[in-house]
Amino acid sequence: MSPEPLPPVAPEVLAEAVGQLTARLRKKLDAAVAECAGKALAGSGGSVEVRFGEDTLVILRPGPSGAVTEPGQAVCSCLLAPRCLHRAAVLGAAPLADADTVPPADPAAPEPSEGTPPVTAPVTASSVPVTTEEARPSPTPAQVDAAAGLWLAAAEALAAGVTAGGTVVQAELLRAAHSARLAGLPRAEAAALRVVRGLRTARERHRGQRLSDLTAAFRTLLAGAAALASGAAGAEEVGTARRAYAEGGSLRVLGLCREPVLSATDYGGVTTHLLGPDGSLYTLSDVRPGGVSRAKGAGTASVALGGAVLDHAGLARGGLLIAGATVSADGRLGAGRGVRATPVRGADWSQEPVAAFFARPVREAVASSLDAAAAAPGDAGPALLGCDVEVLGAADDHLLARVLDGGPLVRLRVAHPHPELAHAENLRRIGGFPGVVLRVLGRPDPDRAATLRPLAVGPVPGASSSLRLPEEWRGHADLGYDRLQGDHFPRPEAGAAPGAPGPAGADPLADAPLWRVRRLLETGVAGGRRAVAEAARGADRTALGVPLRRAGLAGAAELAEGLAAEADRRPRDSFGRLVDASPDAYARAWLASAVHLDAAERALVTASWS
């Protein structure tokens, strides 16, 4: 029989199972979890079975949601059950279930919660007012206590790092996350789940895992828990358990483009970006399990909104008139029973109100996009922006282009590098036509200087050396789905030789020695407190601060040196024996340096668009 994937397990079920183990069994847990790989087989009645030897069998019986949400749904045949290693190991090997498996998006339709796998849709403000759940001016005493427990668990996980952040450390963080959920702190719970998933992925050496992503997840979790534990946090840090939707009445939206969606948890689909008459951005997503094959096919899937008879390809080049529209705070359209949608004619990118979206000064748009992304950590990322550029040519793994009318030199990088998607091929083809001018719709990269990841391109109105797209494409090509051909580009003039793209220009982010701070922080995430202490001892500590001060980054130097000193601090007890330091002070030093680095890098990235 072929192996069966393990069903998702609720975080609190795993935390309880690990909590019941003795200290001796906890030391063996990670090895037992690794032993479960490929052992799961389909059982009777939809159950999943994992056998250990000849006499021990663990059976998982998922509930109606498809997840193991109760302790009784995981049983073991050994004499120590339920306080046994086998049961805890199988639960630890299973993927984590979302906080709410099927929460309602509005009174009549389902929508993912904050804990769902990440979807690459923009964070945008809607013009429709949204009435959220009851917002308290400050956290309650129970919420403050839950946040303090979450801070301590997160500090322990940070001090352990990826190398020592096994199932036991993860379970403690999951226990604290569940307490946060019970206290009504959904944003903090979602941040904790992101950290646990990141730890798991890093320990499994997953191909798509980036240490910088886990570092950002730790920063978000610790910052939110610290604010809540202080008692001074507001409703934004508390969050809402479910995405709140408001009745928006009649709403007319026009399609901008489609974007393939891929997540690290094998979810795939499409997000169609829409524009309102006042310039507000909206999104309509169709994301389900299925990975890249689902992402490729969803581009022509039917739109599930108010009985509208069109697919996402048609919506990206058309529009909708929506009666009884429901809209979330981040611009996502809901699909309740009272929603009715009628297809309407779309607008070319050269027509209003779409043309006004591309007319916004690029630096102003970038600053607004990056600031909004920083204010909502853990969400999809910066909002879309549009600009007109002249392609200068290919350079390494990106294209160089200059924003028209005296704008900055920018780098165009692939939005989704998966080889089965069309992004990389389309960008290579564009690079073969230096001098072509394009209208580009994309998302600024918050981690790179003057870098745009294009989602769609179109011709610049009135330009002779621009794209010549088929009429049915309605003036733009979705780079993740449409495939550009040679006849879509202007013919080069006779005798003209392609020129070199020229120098890429100054990169203030790369030129600044902030990479030393970033490396120190990521070293801590990967190897824990001891790795930071080892990396900053002796001459290395001097090498850390001097270049930062020479570059005028005295604040970054002071915080990084403080982190290194705290990581190397080993207190002694009353008998003079070395003891382990509390992770609290270390976590605070790490967080201070991480928050400062994030703000400094964001300022440099924004300045690079000038």
C-alpha positions as CSV (number, residue, x, y, z in Angstrom):
1,M,0.0,0.0,0.0
2,S,1.2,3.5,-0.8
3,P,1.8,5.9,2.1
4,E,-1.1,8.2,3.1
5,P,-0.6,11.8,4.2
6,L,-1.3,12.5,7.8
7,P,-4.3,14.7,8.5
8,P,-3.8,18.1,10.1
9,V,-3.7,18.3,13.9
10,A,-5.1,21.1,16.0
11,P,-2.2,22.8,17.9
12,E,-3.7,22.3,21.3
13,V,-4.0,18.5,20.7
14,L,-0.3,18.2,19.9
15,A,0.6,20.5,22.9
16,E,-1.4,18.3,25.3
17,A,0.1,15.1,24.0
18,V,3.7,16.4,24.4
19,G,2.9,17.8,27.8
20,Q,1.9,14.4,29.0
21,L,5.3,12.9,28.2
22,T,8.0,12.3,30.9
23,A,11.3,14.0,30.6
24,R,12.9,10.8,29.4
25,L,10.4,10.4,26.6
26,R,10.7,14.0,25.5
27,K,14.4,13.5,24.8
28,K,13.4,10.8,22.3
29,L,10.5,12.7,20.7
30,D,12.3,14.3,17.7
31,A,13.8,10.9,16.6
32,A,10.4,9.3,16.9
33,V,8.8,12.0,14.8
34,A,11.4,11.5,12.1
35,E,10.7,7.8,12.2
36,C,7.0,8.4,11.3
37,A,8.0,9.6,7.8
38,G,6.3,7.5,5.1
39,K,4.6,5.1,7.6
40,A,1.1,6.4,7.5
41,L,-1.5,4.1,5.7
42,A,-5.2,4.5,5.1
43,G,-7.4,2.7,7.6
44,S,-11.1,2.0,7.8
45,G,-13.7,4.7,8.0
46,G,-11.4,7.5,6.8
47,S,-8.8,6.9,9.5
48,V,-5.0,7.0,9.1
49,E,-2.8,4.4,10.8
50,V,0.9,4.4,11.7
51,R,2.5,1.2,13.0
52,F,5.5,0.9,15.3
53,G,6.8,-2.6,15.3
54,E,4.4,-5.5,15.4
55,D,2.4,-4.7,18.4
56,T,1.9,-0.9,18.5
57,L,-0.6,1.0,16.2
58,V,-1.5,4.6,16.3
59,I,-4.8,5.5,14.7
60,L,-5.9,9.1,13.8
61,R,-9.6,9.6,13.1
62,P,-10.2,13.1,11.7
63,G,-13.4,14.9,12.4
64,P,-15.8,16.3,9.8
65,S,-13.4,19.2,9.0
66,G,-10.7,16.7,8.0
67,A,-8.5,17.6,11.0
68,V,-7.8,16.0,14.4
69,T,-9.3,18.5,16.7
70,E,-10.0,16.3,19.8
71,P,-7.5,14.2,21.9
72,G,-9.8,11.2,21.6
73,Q,-9.4,11.2,17.8
74,A,-5.8,10.0,18.3
75,V,-5.4,6.7,20.0
76,C,-2.5,4.2,20.5
77,S,-2.6,0.5,21.3
78,C,0.4,0.5,23.7
79,L,0.1,0.2,27.5
80,L,1.3,3.8,28.1
81,A,-1.4,5.4,26.0
82,P,-2.4,8.2,25.9
83,R,0.8,9.3,27.6
84,C,3.0,7.5,25.1
85,L,5.8,8.4,22.8
86,H,4.1,6.8,19.7
87,R,1.0,9.0,19.9
88,A,2.9,12.2,20.5
89,A,5.3,11.4,17.6
90,V,2.5,10.8,15.1
91,L,0.8,14.0,16.1
92,G,4.1,15.9,15.9
93,A,4.7,14.5,12.4
94,A,1.3,15.7,11.1
95,P,0.8,19.2,9.7
96,L,-0.7,21.8,11.9
97,A,-4.4,22.6,11.4
98,D,-5.5,26.2,11.0
99,A,-6.9,27.9,14.0
100,D,-10.4,27.8,12.5
101,T,-10.7,25.1,9.9
102,V,-13.7,26.5,8.1
103,P,-14.6,30.0,9.5
104,P,-17.3,32.0,7.9
105,A,-16.1,34.9,5.8
106,D,-19.4,36.7,6.2
107,P,-22.8,35.5,7.5
108,A,-23.2,33.2,4.5
109,A,-19.8,32.2,3.1
110,P,-16.5,30.6,4.2
111,E,-13.3,32.5,4.1
112,P,-9.8,31.7,5.5
113,S,-8.8,32.9,8.9
114,E,-5.6,34.7,9.8
115,G,-4.0,31.4,10.4
116,T,-4.5,30.0,6.9
117,P,-1.6,29.3,4.6
118,P,-0.2,32.6,3.2
119,V,-1.8,33.9,0.0
120,T,0.1,36.3,-2.2
121,A,-2.5,38.9,-2.5
122,P,-1.9,42.6,-1.6
123,V,-2.8,44.3,1.6
124,T,-4.9,47.2,0.4
125,A,-7.3,49.6,2.0
126,S,-10.9,49.6,0.9
127,S,-13.1,52.6,0.6
128,V,-16.0,50.6,2.0
129,P,-16.2,51.1,5.8
130,V,-15.8,47.9,7.7
131,T,-17.4,47.3,11.1
132,T,-15.1,44.9,12.9
133,E,-15.8,42.8,16.0
134,E,-16.0,44.5,19.4
135,A,-12.7,46.4,19.9
136,R,-11.5,47.0,23.4
137,P,-9.4,50.2,24.0
138,S,-6.8,48.0,25.8
139,P,-6.2,44.3,26.5
140,T,-8.0,42.7,29.4
141,P,-6.1,41.2,32.4
142,A,-6.6,37.7,30.9
143,Q,-5.2,38.8,27.6
144,V,-2.2,40.4,29.2
145,D,-1.5,37.2,31.1
146,A,-1.8,35.1,27.9
147,A,0.5,37.5,26.0
148,A,3.1,37.2,28.8
149,G,3.0,33.5,28.5
150,L,3.3,33.7,24.7
151,W,6.3,36.1,25.1
152,L,8.0,33.6,27.4
153,A,7.4,30.7,25.0
154,A,8.6,32.7,22.0
155,A,11.7,33.8,23.9
156,E,12.5,30.2,24.8
157,A,12.0,29.2,21.1
158,L,14.3,32.1,20.0
159,A,17.0,31.1,22.4
160,A,16.8,27.5,21.2
161,G,16.9,28.4,17.5
162,V,16.2,26.1,14.6
163,T,18.8,23.5,15.7
164,A,17.3,23.0,19.1
165,G,13.7,24.0,18.3
166,G,12.3,20.5,18.1
167,T,8.8,19.2,18.8
168,V,9.0,19.9,22.5
169,V,9.9,23.6,22.0
170,Q,7.2,23.9,19.3
171,A,4.6,22.3,21.6
172,E,5.3,24.9,24.3
173,L,4.8,27.6,21.8
174,L,1.6,26.0,20.5
175,R,0.3,25.7,24.1
176,A,0.9,29.4,24.6
177,A,-0.7,30.1,21.2
178,H,-3.8,28.2,22.3
179,S,-4.0,30.2,25.5
180,A,-3.8,33.3,23.4
181,R,-6.7,32.1,21.3
182,L,-8.8,31.3,24.4
183,A,-8.1,34.8,25.7
184,G,-9.2,36.4,22.4
185,L,-5.9,37.2,20.8
186,P,-6.2,35.8,17.3
187,R,-3.4,37.9,15.7
188,A,-0.9,36.7,18.3
189,E,-2.0,33.1,17.9
190,A,-1.6,33.4,14.1
191,A,1.9,34.8,14.5
192,A,2.8,31.9,16.8
193,L,1.6,29.4,14.3
194,R,3.7,31.0,11.6
195,V,6.8,30.7,13.7
196,V,6.1,27.0,14.5
197,R,5.5,26.3,10.8
198,G,8.7,28.1,9.9
199,L,10.6,26.1,12.5
200,R,9.3,22.9,11.1
201,T,10.1,23.8,7.5
202,A,13.6,25.0,8.4
203,R,14.3,21.8,10.4
204,E,13.1,19.7,7.4
205,R,15.3,21.8,5.1
206,H,12.4,22.5,2.8
207,R,13.5,23.9,-0.5
208,G,11.2,27.0,-0.3
209,Q,12.2,28.0,3.2
210,R,14.1,31.3,3.7
211,L,15.8,32.1,7.0
212,S,14.8,35.7,6.5
213,D,11.1,34.7,6.5
214,L,11.5,32.9,9.9
215,T,13.4,35.9,11.3
216,A,10.6,38.2,10.3
217,A,8.0,35.8,11.8
218,F,9.9,35.9,15.1
219,R,10.1,39.7,15.0
220,T,6.4,39.9,14.4
221,L,5.5,37.5,17.2
222,L,7.8,39.0,19.8
223,A,6.8,42.6,19.0
224,G,3.1,41.7,19.2
225,A,3.4,39.7,22.4
226,A,5.5,42.5,24.0
227,A,2.9,45.1,23.2
228,L,0.1,43.0,24.5
229,A,1.9,42.0,27.6
230,S,2.6,45.6,28.4
231,G,-1.2,46.3,28.6
232,A,-0.8,49.3,26.2
233,A,-1.8,47.6,23.0
234,G,-4.8,48.5,21.0
235,A,-7.4,46.7,19.0
236,E,-5.0,46.3,16.0
237,E,-2.6,44.1,18.0
238,V,-5.5,42.1,19.5
239,G,-6.9,41.4,16.0
240,T,-10.2,39.7,15.1
241,A,-10.9,36.0,15.1
242,R,-12.5,36.1,11.7
243,R,-12.2,38.5,8.8
244,A,-14.9,41.1,9.3
245,Y,-17.0,41.9,6.2
246,A,-19.2,45.0,5.8
247,E,-22.1,45.6,3.5
248,G,-20.8,47.8,0.8
249,G,-24.0,48.3,-1.2
250,S,-23.5,48.6,-5.0
251,L,-19.9,48.4,-6.1
252,R,-18.4,48.5,-9.6
253,V,-14.9,47.0,-10.0
254,L,-12.7,46.7,-13.1
255,G,-10.1,44.0,-13.7
256,L,-6.4,44.8,-13.5
257,C,-4.7,41.4,-13.7
258,R,-4.5,37.8,-12.5
259,E,-1.8,36.5,-10.2
260,P,-0.9,32.8,-9.6
261,V,-0.9,31.9,-5.9
262,L,1.5,29.3,-4.4
263,S,2.1,28.6,-0.7
264,A,4.7,26.5,1.2
265,T,1.9,24.3,2.4
266,D,0.9,23.1,-1.1
267,Y,-2.0,25.5,-1.6
268,G,-2.5,26.9,-5.1
269,G,-4.9,29.1,-6.9
270,V,-5.4,32.6,-8.4
271,T,-6.0,36.1,-7.1
272,T,-7.6,38.6,-9.5
273,H,-6.8,42.2,-8.7
274,L,-9.6,44.7,-9.2
275,L,-9.9,48.5,-9.1
276,G,-12.8,50.6,-7.8
277,P,-13.9,53.9,-9.4
278,D,-12.2,55.9,-6.6
279,G,-8.9,54.0,-7.1
280,S,-9.3,51.6,-4.2
281,L,-7.9,48.1,-4.7
282,Y,-9.9,44.9,-4.3
283,T,-9.1,41.2,-4.7
284,L,-11.0,38.0,-5.4
285,S,-9.2,34.8,-4.7
286,D,-9.7,31.1,-5.4
287,V,-7.1,29.2,-3.3
288,R,-7.3,25.5,-2.4
289,P,-5.0,22.6,-1.9
290,G,-3.3,21.4,-5.1
291,G,0.0,23.3,-5.5
292,V,1.3,24.5,-8.8
293,S,-1.2,22.4,-10.9
294,R,-4.0,24.1,-9.1
295,A,-2.4,27.5,-9.6
296,K,-2.1,26.9,-13.3
297,G,-5.6,25.7,-13.8
298,A,-7.3,28.3,-11.5
299,G,-6.5,31.1,-14.0
300,T,-9.4,30.0,-16.1
301,A,-11.6,28.8,-13.2
302,S,-15.1,30.2,-12.8
303,V,-15.6,33.2,-10.5
304,A,-17.5,32.2,-7.4
305,L,-19.2,35.5,-6.7
306,G,-22.9,36.2,-6.8
307,G,-23.6,34.0,-9.8
308,A,-21.4,35.9,-12.1
309,V,-21.0,33.9,-15.4
310,L,-17.3,34.5,-16.2
311,D,-13.9,33.1,-15.2
312,H,-10.9,34.8,-13.7
313,A,-9.4,35.3,-17.1
314,G,-12.5,37.2,-18.2
315,L,-12.7,39.1,-14.9
316,A,-9.0,40.3,-15.2
317,R,-10.0,42.0,-18.5
318,G,-13.5,42.8,-17.7
319,G,-15.5,44.0,-14.7
320,L,-18.3,43.4,-12.3
321,L,-21.3,45.4,-11.0
322,I,-21.9,43.9,-7.5
323,A,-25.1,44.4,-5.6
324,G,-25.0,43.8,-1.9
325,A,-21.2,43.7,-1.9
326,T,-19.3,42.6,1.2
327,V,-15.8,43.8,1.6
328,S,-13.1,43.1,4.2
329,A,-10.7,45.6,5.6
330,D,-8.0,44.4,3.3
331,G,-10.1,44.7,0.2
332,R,-11.2,41.1,-0.2
333,L,-14.6,40.6,-1.7
334,G,-17.0,38.2,0.1
335,A,-19.3,35.8,-1.5
336,G,-22.4,35.8,0.7
337,R,-25.9,34.6,-0.3
338,G,-27.1,38.2,-0.7
339,V,-24.3,39.1,-3.2
340,R,-25.3,39.5,-6.8
341,A,-22.8,40.2,-9.5
342,T,-23.3,41.2,-13.2
343,P,-20.4,41.2,-15.7
344,V,-19.7,44.6,-17.2
345,R,-17.2,45.8,-19.8
346,G,-13.7,46.4,-18.5
347,A,-11.4,49.3,-19.1
348,D,-8.1,49.3,-21.0
349,W,-5.1,50.4,-18.9
350,S,-5.0,53.6,-20.9
351,Q,-8.6,54.5,-19.8
352,E,-9.8,56.0,-16.6
353,P,-9.9,55.2,-13.8
354,V,-7.1,52.7,-14.5
355,A,-4.9,55.2,-16.2
356,A,-4.9,57.4,-13.0
357,F,-3.6,54.4,-11.0
358,F,-0.4,54.4,-13.2
359,A,-0.1,58.2,-13.1
360,R,0.7,58.3,-9.4
361,P,4.4,59.3,-8.6
362,V,6.3,56.1,-8.2
363,R,8.2,57.1,-5.0
364,E,5.0,58.2,-3.3
365,A,3.3,54.9,-4.3
366,V,6.3,52.8,-3.0
367,A,6.5,54.6,0.3
368,S,2.7,54.1,0.9
369,S,3.0,50.5,-0.1
370,L,5.9,49.6,2.2
371,D,4.5,51.6,5.1
372,A,1.2,49.7,4.8
373,A,3.0,46.4,4.7
374,A,5.0,47.2,7.8
375,A,1.8,48.2,9.6
376,A,0.3,44.8,8.9
377,P,3.1,42.2,9.5
378,G,2.3,38.7,8.6
379,D,0.0,39.6,5.7
380,A,0.7,39.2,2.1
381,G,3.1,42.1,1.5
382,P,3.2,45.4,-0.2
383,A,0.3,46.7,-2.3
384,L,0.5,46.9,-6.1
385,L,1.9,49.9,-7.9
386,G,1.9,50.8,-11.6
387,C,4.5,52.8,-13.6
388,D,5.8,53.2,-17.2
389,V,9.4,52.0,-17.8
390,E,11.9,51.7,-20.6
391,V,13.7,48.3,-20.6
392,L,17.5,48.7,-20.7
393,G,18.4,45.0,-20.9
394,A,19.2,41.9,-18.9
395,A,21.7,41.9,-16.1
396,D,22.4,38.7,-14.2
397,D,19.0,37.3,-12.9
398,H,17.0,40.5,-13.5
399,L,16.2,43.2,-16.0
400,L,17.2,46.8,-15.7
401,A,14.7,49.5,-16.6
402,R,14.2,53.2,-16.0
403,V,11.0,54.8,-15.0
404,L,10.0,57.2,-17.7
405,D,10.0,61.0,-17.3
406,G,13.2,61.1,-15.3
407,G,12.3,58.3,-12.8
408,P,14.7,56.0,-11.0
409,L,16.6,53.0,-12.3
410,V,14.7,49.9,-11.2
411,R,15.3,46.1,-11.3
412,L,12.6,43.9,-12.6
413,R,12.7,40.4,-11.0
414,V,10.5,37.4,-11.4
415,A,7.4,37.5,-9.2
416,H,7.0,33.7,-9.0
417,P,10.1,31.7,-9.9
418,H,8.4,28.3,-10.2
419,P,9.4,26.9,-13.6
420,E,5.9,25.7,-14.5
421,L,4.6,29.3,-14.3
422,A,5.1,31.8,-17.2
423,H,6.7,34.6,-15.2
424,A,10.4,33.7,-15.8
425,E,9.9,32.9,-19.5
426,N,8.1,36.1,-20.1
427,L,10.7,38.2,-18.3
428,R,13.5,36.6,-20.3
429,R,11.6,37.4,-23.5
430,I,11.2,41.0,-22.5
431,G,14.9,41.2,-21.8
432,G,15.6,40.4,-25.4
433,F,14.1,43.6,-26.6
434,P,16.1,46.5,-25.0
435,G,14.5,49.9,-25.6
436,V,10.9,48.7,-25.5
437,V,8.7,50.8,-23.2
438,L,6.2,49.1,-21.0
439,R,3.4,49.9,-18.6
440,V,4.1,47.6,-15.6
441,L,1.9,46.5,-12.8
442,G,3.7,44.9,-9.9
443,R,4.7,44.7,-6.3
444,P,7.7,46.4,-4.9
445,D,10.2,44.1,-3.2
446,P,10.6,45.3,0.5
447,D,13.9,43.5,0.9
448,R,15.7,44.9,-2.2
449,A,16.7,48.4,-3.4
450,A,14.5,49.7,-6.2
451,T,13.1,46.3,-7.2
452,L,9.7,45.6,-8.8
453,R,8.3,42.2,-9.3
454,P,5.9,42.6,-12.2
455,L,2.6,40.7,-12.4
456,A,1.4,42.2,-15.8
457,V,2.6,44.4,-18.6
458,G,0.9,46.5,-21.3
459,P,1.8,49.1,-24.0
460,V,2.5,52.7,-23.0
461,P,-0.2,54.9,-24.7
462,G,1.3,56.9,-27.6
463,A,4.7,55.1,-27.6
464,S,5.9,53.7,-30.9
465,S,8.3,51.3,-29.3
466,S,5.9,49.4,-27.1
467,L,4.0,46.1,-27.0
468,R,1.5,45.1,-29.7
469,L,-0.9,42.7,-27.9
470,P,-3.8,40.8,-29.3
471,E,-7.1,42.7,-29.1
472,E,-8.7,40.0,-26.9
473,W,-6.0,40.6,-24.2
474,R,-7.6,44.0,-23.6
475,G,-4.4,45.9,-23.4
476,H,-2.3,43.9,-21.0
477,A,-0.6,40.5,-20.5
478,D,-0.8,38.6,-17.2
479,L,2.8,37.4,-16.8
480,G,1.8,34.4,-14.8
481,Y,-0.6,33.0,-17.4
482,D,-0.3,34.7,-20.8
483,R,2.9,34.0,-22.8
484,L,4.5,36.8,-24.8
485,Q,5.6,36.0,-28.3
486,G,8.1,37.7,-30.6
487,D,5.4,39.4,-32.7
488,H,4.1,41.1,-29.6
489,F,7.2,43.3,-29.6
490,P,8.2,46.2,-31.9
491,R,10.5,45.2,-34.7
492,P,14.1,46.6,-34.1
493,E,15.2,49.2,-36.6
494,A,17.4,48.0,-39.4
495,G,21.1,48.1,-38.5
496,A,20.4,48.8,-34.8
497,A,22.6,46.8,-32.5
498,P,21.5,46.0,-29.0
499,G,23.3,48.0,-26.4
500,A,24.5,47.0,-23.0
501,P,22.2,47.9,-20.1
502,G,24.8,50.0,-18.4
503,P,25.6,50.1,-14.7
504,A,22.9,49.2,-12.2
505,G,23.4,52.3,-10.2
506,A,24.0,52.7,-6.5
507,D,22.3,50.3,-4.1
508,P,22.1,52.0,-0.7
509,L,20.9,48.7,0.9
510,A,23.8,46.6,-0.4
511,D,26.3,49.4,0.3
512,A,25.3,49.8,3.9
513,P,26.9,47.4,6.5
514,L,23.5,46.5,7.9
515,W,24.0,43.0,6.5
516,R,26.2,42.4,9.5
517,V,23.3,43.0,11.8
518,R,21.0,40.9,9.6
519,R,23.5,38.0,9.7
520,L,23.8,38.2,13.5
521,L,20.0,38.1,13.8
522,E,19.6,35.2,11.4
523,T,22.4,33.4,13.1
524,G,20.4,33.6,16.3
525,V,17.3,32.2,14.6
526,A,19.3,29.4,13.1
527,G,21.5,28.4,15.9
528,G,20.0,30.0,19.0
529,R,21.6,32.1,21.7
530,R,24.9,30.2,21.8
531,A,25.4,30.8,18.1
532,V,25.1,34.5,18.5
533,A,27.6,34.4,21.4
534,E,30.1,32.4,19.4
535,A,29.7,34.6,16.3
536,A,30.4,37.9,18.3
537,R,33.2,36.9,20.6
538,G,36.7,38.4,20.5
539,A,37.7,40.2,17.3
540,D,34.4,39.5,15.7
541,R,32.6,41.9,18.1
542,T,34.9,44.7,17.1
543,A,34.3,43.9,13.5
544,L,30.6,44.1,14.1
545,G,30.4,47.6,15.5
546,V,33.2,49.6,13.8
547,P,31.9,49.4,10.2
548,L,28.4,50.4,11.3
549,R,29.7,53.4,13.2
550,R,31.8,54.5,10.2
551,A,28.6,54.4,8.1
552,G,26.8,56.6,10.6
553,L,24.7,53.7,11.9
554,A,25.7,54.1,15.6
555,G,22.2,53.1,16.8
556,A,22.4,49.8,14.9
557,A,26.0,49.2,16.2
558,E,24.9,49.8,19.8
559,L,21.9,47.5,19.6
560,A,23.9,44.7,17.9
561,E,26.7,44.9,20.4
562,G,24.1,44.8,23.2
563,L,22.6,41.7,21.7
564,A,26.0,40.0,21.4
565,A,26.9,40.9,25.0
566,E,23.5,39.6,26.3
567,A,23.9,36.4,24.3
568,D,27.3,35.8,25.9
569,R,26.2,36.6,29.5
570,R,26.4,33.6,31.8
571,P,25.2,34.4,35.4
572,R,26.3,32.4,38.4
573,D,24.2,31.1,41.4
574,S,25.0,31.8,45.0
575,F,27.6,29.1,45.0
576,G,29.4,30.5,42.0
577,R,28.3,27.9,39.5
578,L,27.3,28.9,36.0
579,V,23.6,28.8,35.3
580,D,21.6,29.3,32.2
581,A,20.5,33.0,31.7
582,S,16.8,33.8,31.4
583,P,15.7,34.1,27.8
584,D,13.7,37.3,28.5
585,A,16.6,39.8,28.4
586,Y,18.1,38.1,25.3
587,A,14.7,38.2,23.5
588,R,14.3,41.8,24.2
589,A,17.8,42.6,23.0
590,W,17.2,40.6,19.8
591,L,13.8,42.2,19.2
592,A,15.3,45.8,19.7
593,S,17.9,45.1,17.1
594,A,15.5,43.4,14.7
595,V,12.9,46.3,14.8
596,H,15.7,48.9,14.3
597,L,17.1,46.9,11.3
598,D,13.6,46.6,9.7
599,A,13.0,50.3,10.0
600,A,16.4,51.2,8.7
601,E,16.2,48.8,5.7
602,R,12.7,50.0,4.8
603,A,14.0,53.7,4.8
604,L,16.9,52.7,2.5
605,V,14.6,50.8,0.1
606,T,12.2,53.7,0.0
607,A,15.1,56.1,-0.7
608,S,16.4,53.9,-3.6
609,W,13.2,54.8,-5.5
610,S,14.0,58.5,-5.6
